[in-house]
Amino acid sequence: MRYAILSDVHGNVESLVQALSRTRSDDVIVCLGDVVGYGPNPNEVVAILRDRARHAVLGNHDLAALEGFGVEHFNEAARAAIQWTQEVLDQPARAWLNLLPYELRFPEFLLVHGAPVAYFEYILDKQDAAAAFDRTDAPIIFVGHTHIAQYWTRDADGAIGHKHMQGGGSLEMHTDRRYIVDVGSVGQPRDLNPQASFVLYEPSLRRIEWLRYDYSIEEVQRKMRAAGLPRYLVDRLSRGR
Ligand code: ZN
């Protein structure tokens, strides 16, 4: 069995379709939240993931779109995008988002949007990673939220390691280490590579691969302009930050 784990699609249907075209029909599709917000096609993205994703958890932008949760912490552009998303989000999309859990636990791994227990915290440095490892006993923790493709390790004596996966690449996991796997973002990468990111996970090989791939950024930007979404959000897609 192989998993394709995607996060932070943010209403970017062009990139989602490209990501799924790189999966096999028997891959288990997993979504780590922030399905909507920022991008111009929230309903289309929800419709595809409702159909294709076997497992999905809730992101902070999903919750903000549903009930305004946390928008006071958003910057002006993010808030404007959420307001637009709230206006266009249809009833079937709301109903699906409303039922997403904050976490899903499997024997070998945990799925959360940002971090274990504190679901919308960011894991950005070794201290954050150590705290996250302490809050769960899951051997592998899959996260998104930062829009940065990277991973963290903790070995038997507690030492924390870290690596960015800005150009993609793979990881062979050791049984005596734990891992936090940040899958990066399908819809709005922020690690200075505008190529989108998701991971393939093969449990039998203990192997993770980060795929970085192209999609039509110009088409998404054209739609965002037509929808009147903030210029800052349009521009950052081509810069990847
Ligand atoms: Zn996000």
Residues whose N, C-alpha, C, O or C-beta is under 5 A from the ligand:
A	BS01	ZN	D8 D34 H145
